[in-house]
Amino acid sequence: MTTPTTSPAVRRQLTAILTACPELAAVQAHVSAFADLMTQRRGRDLEKWVTAASSQPLLRSFADGLL
């Protein structure tokens, strides 16, 4: 899996969106952390990620289903 490249204009738009919506920013941070877990094969950290991500209503069902 590779990290996609994003243009500066798209990064600025994403930053503005995440700044305007803290809930979405929190979800994005958890999704990014999950991607890091998978790409770096850090399964030992999965339970800790699930505990943290379960605090987000939009991720709770996904996170709880992993264990």
N, C-alpha and C positions, 0 to 999 in steps of 0.2 A: 504494500500500500504506500502511496506517495502523498506528500502534502501538496495540495493544489496551490498554484500561484494565483494571487489576486492582485488586480491592478490597484494603484493608489486611489483612484476614484471610488472603486467599489469598497475599499477598506475605509475610506472616509464616510461613505454612506452607512456601512455597517456600524461604525463607531457611533454615528449620530443616532441610529436606531437603538442600539444597546444603551446609550446614555439616556434616551427618552423612556426606556422601558426596563427598569431594574430587574423585573421578574424574568424577562427574556434574556437579559445579560447573565443572570444566575444559571438559567438552563443552558445557555451557550457555554458557560465555563464548565459545567458538568459534562456536557457532550464532548467538549474538547479534551477534558481529562480522560474520559472513557476511550476516545480515539488513541490517546497516548498510551493507555494501558494495553490496548490491543496491539498497536504497532510495535511497542517495545516488549511485548510478551511478558507483562508484569502481572500475571494472574494472581500472585500472592497478595496483591493490593486490591483485588476485586471486592472483597467483603467490605473493606473500608470505603471504597467508592460507592457501593450499594447503600451503605448506611447514610452517607452524605447526600446522595442523589435522591433517596427516598423522602427527603424533606421537601422536595419540589413536587407539587401536585401533578405537573405535566410529565414527570419522569417516574413517579412512584410505581405504577403498574409495571413498567419496563424493568426498573431496577429490582423490584421485589421478585419478578419472574426469573431473574438470573441465578438465584440461589436455591 
